[in-house]
Amino acid sequence: MLPKMQFGVMQRGVFEWHDDMRARFEELMEQARLLNGLGYDSGLTHEIFRR
């Protein structure tokens, strides 16, 4: 029997230097909770800050 296939999502955060990081983080967490509820097995994120 083959192992179960797993699915994940890569979230990308590109933010301006002056963005409200607390608000952006909460948005990413809200997306992660939604993905979890949809049954995804994993989630990754990274952030880029632009000046």
PDB file of N, CA, C and O in Angstrom:
ATOM      1  N   MET A   1       0.833  -1.175   0.000  1.00  0.00           N
ATOM      2  CA  MET A   1       0.000   0.000   0.000  1.00  0.00           C
ATOM      3  C   MET A   1       0.889   1.254   0.000  1.00  0.00           C
ATOM      4  O   MET A   1       1.881   1.320   0.726  1.00  0.00           O
ATOM      5  N   LEU A   2       0.530   2.223  -0.804  1.00  0.00           N
ATOM      6  CA  LEU A   2       1.295   3.462  -0.889  1.00  0.00           C
ATOM      7  C   LEU A   2       1.000   4.367   0.302  1.00  0.00           C
ATOM      8  O   LEU A   2      -0.108   4.351   0.839  1.00  0.00           O
ATOM      9  N   PRO A   3       1.986   5.152   0.713  1.00  0.00           N
ATOM     10  CA  PRO A   3       1.728   6.099   1.805  1.00  0.00           C
ATOM     11  C   PRO A   3       0.745   7.183   1.361  1.00  0.00           C
ATOM     12  O   PRO A   3       0.627   7.485   0.174  1.00  0.00           O
ATOM     13  N   LYS A   4       0.055   7.748   2.319  1.00  0.00           N
ATOM     14  CA  LYS A   4      -0.917   8.798   2.047  1.00  0.00           C
ATOM     15  C   LYS A   4      -0.215  10.033   1.473  1.00  0.00           C
ATOM     16  O   LYS A   4       0.804  10.470   2.009  1.00  0.00           O
ATOM     17  N   MET A   5      -0.754  10.594   0.391  1.00  0.00           N
ATOM     18  CA  MET A   5      -0.209  11.821  -0.164  1.00  0.00           C
ATOM     19  C   MET A   5      -0.623  12.993   0.724  1.00  0.00           C
ATOM     20  O   MET A   5      -1.762  13.062   1.185  1.00  0.00           O
ATOM     21  N   GLN A   6       0.306  13.904   0.956  1.00  0.00           N
ATOM     22  CA  GLN A   6       0.015  15.066   1.779  1.00  0.00           C
ATOM     23  C   GLN A   6       0.100  16.332   0.928  1.00  0.00           C
ATOM     24  O   GLN A   6       0.860  16.406  -0.037  1.00  0.00           O
ATOM     25  N   PHE A   7      -0.698  17.319   1.315  1.00  0.00           N
ATOM     26  CA  PHE A   7      -0.739  18.579   0.590  1.00  0.00           C
ATOM     27  C   PHE A   7      -0.452  19.734   1.535  1.00  0.00           C
ATOM     28  O   PHE A   7      -0.936  19.759   2.667  1.00  0.00           O
ATOM     29  N   GLY A   8       0.328  20.677   1.068  1.00  0.00           N
ATOM     30  CA  GLY A   8       0.651  21.853   1.856  1.00  0.00           C
ATOM     31  C   GLY A   8       0.555  23.106   1.005  1.00  0.00           C
ATOM     32  O   GLY A   8       0.396  23.041  -0.214  1.00  0.00           O
ATOM     33  N   VAL A   9       0.656  24.239   1.665  1.00  0.00           N
ATOM     34  CA  VAL A   9       0.573  25.533   0.999  1.00  0.00           C
ATOM     35  C   VAL A   9       1.734  26.402   1.462  1.00  0.00           C
ATOM     36  O   VAL A   9       2.085  26.404   2.642  1.00  0.00           O
ATOM     37  N   MET A  10       2.328  27.140   0.531  1.00  0.00           N
ATOM     38  CA  MET A  10       3.365  28.120   0.850  1.00  0.00           C
ATOM     39  C   MET A  10       2.719  29.494   0.802  1.00  0.00           C
ATOM     40  O   MET A  10       2.242  29.923  -0.248  1.00  0.00           O
ATOM     41  N   GLN A  11       2.702  30.182   1.934  1.00  0.00           N
ATOM     42  CA  GLN A  11       2.173  31.540   2.002  1.00  0.00           C
ATOM     43  C   GLN A  11       3.327  32.506   1.782  1.00  0.00           C
ATOM     44  O   GLN A  11       4.420  32.320   2.317  1.00  0.00           O
ATOM     45  N   ARG A  12       3.077  33.522   1.001  1.00  0.00           N
ATOM     46  CA  ARG A  12       4.129  34.502   0.728  1.00  0.00           C
ATOM     47  C   ARG A  12       3.701  35.850   1.276  1.00  0.00           C
ATOM     48  O   ARG A  12       2.618  36.342   0.957  1.00  0.00           O
ATOM     49  N   GLY A  13       4.534  36.436   2.084  1.00  0.00           N
ATOM     50  CA  GLY A  13       4.253  37.760   2.612  1.00  0.00           C
ATOM     51  C   GLY A  13       5.276  38.758   2.107  1.00  0.00           C
ATOM     52  O   GLY A  13       6.464  38.632   2.403  1.00  0.00           O
ATOM     53  N   VAL A  14       4.830  39.746   1.349  1.00  0.00           N
ATOM     54  CA  VAL A  14       5.696  40.835   0.895  1.00  0.00           C
ATOM     55  C   VAL A  14       5.126  42.103   1.492  1.00  0.00           C
ATOM     56  O   VAL A  14       4.002  42.491   1.174  1.00  0.00           O
ATOM     57  N   PHE A  15       5.890  42.751   2.354  1.00  0.00           N
ATOM     58  CA  PHE A  15       5.382  43.887   3.104  1.00  0.00           C
ATOM     59  C   PHE A  15       6.263  45.104   2.904  1.00  0.00           C
ATOM     60  O   PHE A  15       7.476  44.996   2.731  1.00  0.00           O
ATOM     61  N   GLU A  16       5.633  46.251   2.932  1.00  0.00           N
ATOM     62  CA  GLU A  16       6.379  47.505   2.939  1.00  0.00           C
ATOM     63  C   GLU A  16       6.988  47.687   4.328  1.00  0.00           C
ATOM     64  O   GLU A  16       6.448  47.193   5.318  1.00  0.00           O
ATOM     65  N   TRP A  17       8.089  48.380   4.395  1.00  0.00           N
ATOM     66  CA  TRP A  17       8.814  48.556   5.652  1.00  0.00           C
ATOM     67  C   TRP A  17       7.926  49.167   6.733  1.00  0.00           C
ATOM     68  O   TRP A  17       8.073  48.834   7.909  1.00  0.00           O
ATOM     69  N   HIS A  18       7.004  50.056   6.352  1.00  0.00           N
ATOM     70  CA  HIS A  18       6.177  50.769   7.320  1.00  0.00           C
ATOM     71  C   HIS A  18       4.843  50.073   7.611  1.00  0.00           C
ATOM     72  O   HIS A  18       4.032  50.603   8.371  1.00  0.00           O
ATOM     73  N   ASP A  19       4.602  48.895   7.020  1.00  0.00           N
ATOM     74  CA  ASP A  19       3.348  48.165   7.270  1.00  0.00           C
ATOM     75  C   ASP A  19       3.167  47.836   8.748  1.00  0.00           C
ATOM     76  O   ASP A  19       4.132  47.764   9.509  1.00  0.00           O
ATOM     77  N   ASP A  20       1.931  47.643   9.129  1.00  0.00           N
ATOM     78  CA  ASP A  20       1.585  47.219  10.485  1.00  0.00           C
ATOM     79  C   ASP A  20       1.820  45.710  10.581  1.00  0.00           C
ATOM     80  O   ASP A  20       0.971  44.918  10.171  1.00  0.00           O
ATOM     81  N   MET A  21       2.968  45.318  11.121  1.00  0.00           N
ATOM     82  CA  MET A  21       3.346  43.898  11.149  1.00  0.00           C
ATOM     83  C   MET A  21       2.390  43.064  11.990  1.00  0.00           C
ATOM     84  O   MET A  21       2.145  41.899  11.675  1.00  0.00           O
ATOM     85  N   ARG A  22       1.853  43.639  13.042  1.00  0.00           N
ATOM     86  CA  ARG A  22       0.894  42.904  13.868  1.00  0.00           C
ATOM     87  C   ARG A  22      -0.342  42.534  13.044  1.00  0.00           C
ATOM     88  O   ARG A  22      -0.839  41.411  13.135  1.00  0.00           O
ATOM     89  N   ALA A  23      -0.832  43.472  12.248  1.00  0.00           N
ATOM     90  CA  ALA A  23      -2.004  43.219  11.392  1.00  0.00           C
ATOM     91  C   ALA A  23      -1.670  42.219  10.291  1.00  0.00           C
ATOM     92  O   ALA A  23      -2.465  41.321  10.012  1.00  0.00           O
ATOM     93  N   ARG A  24      -0.498  42.362   9.659  1.00  0.00           N
ATOM     94  CA  ARG A  24      -0.107  41.426   8.585  1.00  0.00           C
ATOM     95  C   ARG A  24       0.043  40.014   9.144  1.00  0.00           C
ATOM     96  O   ARG A  24      -0.372  39.047   8.506  1.00  0.00           O
ATOM     97  N   PHE A  25       0.642  39.889  10.350  1.00  0.00           N
ATOM     98  CA  PHE A  25       0.807  38.583  10.966  1.00  0.00           C
ATOM     99  C   PHE A  25      -0.555  37.949  11.242  1.00  0.00           C
ATOM    100  O   PHE A  25      -0.748  36.759  10.993  1.00  0.00           O
ATOM    101  N   GLU A  26      -1.493  38.733  11.752  1.00  0.00           N
ATOM    102  CA  GLU A  26      -2.833  38.198  12.030  1.00  0.00           C
ATOM    103  C   GLU A  26      -3.516  37.749  10.740  1.00  0.00           C
ATOM    104  O   GLU A  26      -4.243  36.755  10.745  1.00  0.00           O
ATOM    105  N   GLU A  27      -3.297  38.457   9.649  1.00  0.00           N
ATOM    106  CA  GLU A  27      -3.859  38.037   8.355  1.00  0.00           C
ATOM    107  C   GLU A  27      -3.284  36.693   7.924  1.00  0.00           C
ATOM    108  O   GLU A  27      -4.015  35.817   7.462  1.00  0.00           O
ATOM    109  N   LEU A  28      -1.952  36.534   8.078  1.00  0.00           N
ATOM    110  CA  LEU A  28      -1.336  35.246   7.726  1.00  0.00           C
ATOM    111  C   LEU A  28      -1.862  34.118   8.614  1.00  0.00           C
ATOM    112  O   LEU A  28      -2.085  33.004   8.141  1.00  0.00           O
ATOM    113  N   MET A  29      -2.062  34.410   9.902  1.00  0.00           N
ATOM    114  CA  MET A  29      -2.587  33.388  10.811  1.00  0.00           C
ATOM    115  C   MET A  29      -4.029  33.027  10.454  1.00  0.00           C
ATOM    116  O   MET A  29      -4.413  31.861  10.540  1.00  0.00           O
ATOM    117  N   GLU A  30      -4.820  34.010  10.057  1.00  0.00           N
ATOM    118  CA  GLU A  30      -6.197  33.739   9.643  1.00  0.00           C
ATOM    119  C   GLU A  30      -6.205  32.824   8.417  1.00  0.00           C
ATOM    120  O   GLU A  30      -7.008  31.894   8.341  1.00  0.00           O
ATOM    121  N   GLN A  31      -5.320  33.084   7.466  1.00  0.00           N
ATOM    122  CA  GLN A  31      -5.208  32.218   6.289  1.00  0.00           C
ATOM    123  C   GLN A  31      -4.780  30.811   6.699  1.00  0.00           C
ATOM    124  O   GLN A  31      -5.305  29.829   6.174  1.00  0.00           O
ATOM    125  N   ALA A  32      -3.836  30.702   7.629  1.00  0.00           N
ATOM    126  CA  ALA A  32      -3.368  29.394   8.089  1.00  0.00           C
ATOM    127  C   ALA A  32      -4.493  28.616   8.766  1.00  0.00           C
ATOM    128  O   ALA A  32      -4.625  27.410   8.560  1.00  0.00           O
ATOM    129  N   ARG A  33      -5.304  29.302   9.571  1.00  0.00           N
ATOM    130  CA  ARG A  33      -6.436  28.618  10.220  1.00  0.00           C
ATOM    131  C   ARG A  33      -7.445  28.130   9.184  1.00  0.00           C
ATOM    132  O   ARG A  33      -7.997  27.038   9.320  1.00  0.00           O
ATOM    133  N   LEU A  34      -7.684  28.934   8.154  1.00  0.00           N
ATOM    134  CA  LEU A  34      -8.597  28.517   7.086  1.00  0.00           C
ATOM    135  C   LEU A  34      -8.054  27.285   6.366  1.00  0.00           C
ATOM    136  O   LEU A  34      -8.792  26.329   6.127  1.00  0.00           O
ATOM    137  N   LEU A  35      -6.772  27.305   6.022  1.00  0.00           N
ATOM    138  CA  LEU A  35      -6.152  26.164   5.344  1.00  0.00           C
ATOM    139  C   LEU A  35      -6.212  24.908   6.214  1.00  0.00           C
ATOM    140  O   LEU A  35      -6.463  23.812   5.711  1.00  0.00           O
ATOM    141  N   ASN A  36      -5.985  25.068   7.501  1.00  0.00           N
ATOM    142  CA  ASN A  36      -6.087  23.945   8.428  1.00  0.00           C
ATOM    143  C   ASN A  36      -7.507  23.371   8.418  1.00  0.00           C
ATOM    144  O   ASN A  36      -7.695  22.155   8.378  1.00  0.00           O
ATOM    145  N   GLY A  37      -8.487  24.253   8.453  1.00  0.00           N
ATOM    146  CA  GLY A  37      -9.879  23.811   8.423  1.00  0.00           C
ATOM    147  C   GLY A  37     -10.258  23.112   7.125  1.00  0.00           C
ATOM    148  O   GLY A  37     -11.150  22.264   7.105  1.00  0.00           O
ATOM    149  N   LEU A  38      -9.572  23.473   6.040  1.00  0.00           N
ATOM    150  CA  LEU A  38      -9.833  22.827   4.747  1.00  0.00           C
ATOM    151  C   LEU A  38      -9.131  21.478   4.624  1.00  0.00           C
ATOM    152  O   LEU A  38      -9.354  20.746   3.660  1.00  0.00           O
ATOM    153  N   GLY A  39      -8.280  21.147   5.604  1.00  0.00           N
ATOM    154  CA  GLY A  39      -7.649  19.832   5.617  1.00  0.00           C
ATOM    155  C   GLY A  39      -6.238  19.757   5.073  1.00  0.00           C
ATOM    156  O   GLY A  39      -5.723  18.656   4.877  1.00  0.00           O
ATOM    157  N   TYR A  40      -5.591  20.886   4.821  1.00  0.00           N
ATOM    158  CA  TYR A  40      -4.201  20.837   4.368  1.00  0.00           C
ATOM    159  C   TYR A  40      -3.321  20.263   5.465  1.00  0.00           C
ATOM    160  O   TYR A  40      -3.586  20.450   6.653  1.00  0.00           O
ATOM    161  N   ASP A  41      -2.265  19.558   5.051  1.00  0.00           N
ATOM    162  CA  ASP A  41      -1.378  18.890   6.000  1.00  0.00           C
ATOM    163  C   ASP A  41      -0.291  19.796   6.561  1.00  0.00           C
ATOM    164  O   ASP A  41       0.186  19.575   7.674  1.00  0.00           O
ATOM    165  N   SER A  42       0.104  20.812   5.804  1.00  0.00           N
ATOM    166  CA  SER A  42       1.182  21.687   6.268  1.00  0.00           C
ATOM    167  C   SER A  42       1.058  23.062   5.640  1.00  0.00           C
ATOM    168  O   SER A  42       0.366  23.263   4.642  1.00  0.00           O
ATOM    169  N   GLY A  43       1.748  23.987   6.257  1.00  0.00           N
ATOM    170  CA  GLY A  43       1.798  25.346   5.732  1.00  0.00           C
ATOM    171  C   GLY A  43       3.143  25.969   6.048  1.00  0.00           C
ATOM    172  O   GLY A  43       3.674  25.784   7.143  1.00  0.00           O
ATOM    173  N   LEU A  44       3.686  26.690   5.117  1.00  0.00           N
ATOM    174  CA  LEU A  44       4.960  27.386   5.293  1.00  0.00           C
ATOM    175  C   LEU A  44       4.744  28.849   4.949  1.00  0.00           C
ATOM    176  O   LEU A  44       3.863  29.187   4.159  1.00  0.00           O
ATOM    177  N   THR A  45       5.539  29.699   5.535  1.00  0.00           N
ATOM    178  CA  THR A  45       5.459  31.112   5.205  1.00  0.00           C
ATOM    179  C   THR A  45       6.831  31.736   5.246  1.00  0.00           C
ATOM    180  O   THR A  45       7.734  31.248   5.925  1.00  0.00           O
ATOM    181  N   HIS A  46       6.976  32.810   4.521  1.00  0.00           N
ATOM    182  CA  HIS A  46       8.181  33.625   4.621  1.00  0.00           C
ATOM    183  C   HIS A  46       7.757  35.061   4.359  1.00  0.00           C
ATOM    184  O   HIS A  46       6.725  35.319   3.739  1.00  0.00           O
ATOM    185  N   GLU A  47       8.557  35.969   4.834  1.00  0.00           N
ATOM    186  CA  GLU A  47       8.246  37.373   4.671  1.00  0.00           C
ATOM    187  C   GLU A  47       9.402  38.089   4.008  1.00  0.00           C
ATOM    188  O   GLU A  47      10.570  37.757   4.211  1.00  0.00           O
ATOM    189  N   ILE A  48       9.046  39.074   3.213  1.00  0.00           N
ATOM    190  CA  ILE A  48      10.018  39.959   2.584  1.00  0.00           C
ATOM    191  C   ILE A  48       9.613  41.375   2.958  1.00  0.00           C
ATOM    192  O   ILE A  48       8.450  41.753   2.822  1.00  0.00           O
ATOM    193  N   PHE A  49      10.569  42.151   3.426  1.00  0.00           N
ATOM    194  CA  PHE A  49      10.312  43.533   3.786  1.00  0.00           C
ATOM    195  C   PHE A  49      11.007  44.441   2.793  1.00  0.00           C
ATOM    196  O   PHE A  49      12.211  44.337   2.560  1.00  0.00           O
ATOM    197  N   ARG A  50      10.214  45.337   2.211  1.00  0.00           N
ATOM    198  CA  ARG A  50      10.776  46.270   1.221  1.00  0.00           C
ATOM    199  C   ARG A  50      10.857  47.666   1.805  1.00  0.00           C
ATOM    200  O   ARG A  50       9.999  48.074   2.588  1.00  0.00           O
ATOM    201  N   ARG A  51      11.867  48.379   1.429  1.00  0.00           N
ATOM    202  CA  ARG A  51      11.990  49.792   1.839  1.00  0.00           C
ATOM    203  C   ARG A  51      11.499  50.678   0.731  1.00  0.00           C
ATOM    204  O   ARG A  51      11.514  51.902   0.867  1.00  0.00           O
TER     205      ARG A  51
END
